[in-house]
Amino acid sequence: AIFVRNVPQNSHIIRKYSIDKKAVYKEIIRVENILLRSMPWNPVFNITKADALLALGRYEEAKAIYERFPREGIHGLKMLKKLGY
């Protein structure tokens, strides 16, 4: 995956290669699930998955992960609190 800033000078690249953000987040979750099979307590893999779940609006699932890793997930927990979760 290549990420480009959404600015006018990149508009031609975005138009040509754009992928739906939901599809990207779903792919991140799939990859993290594979990685978590061998390292279920890895905080990086868990927080990455939680961030993707949050982006997809799957707040309860994201919150459950953030709460298992409160130090690493503090930003996500704060975002969820603002959303009422």
Secondary structure, DSSP 8 states (H G I E B T S, - for coil): ------SGGGHHHHHHH---HHHHHHHHHHHHHHHHHH-TT-HHHHHHHHHHHHHTT-HHHHHHHHHHSTTTTHHHHHHHHHTT-
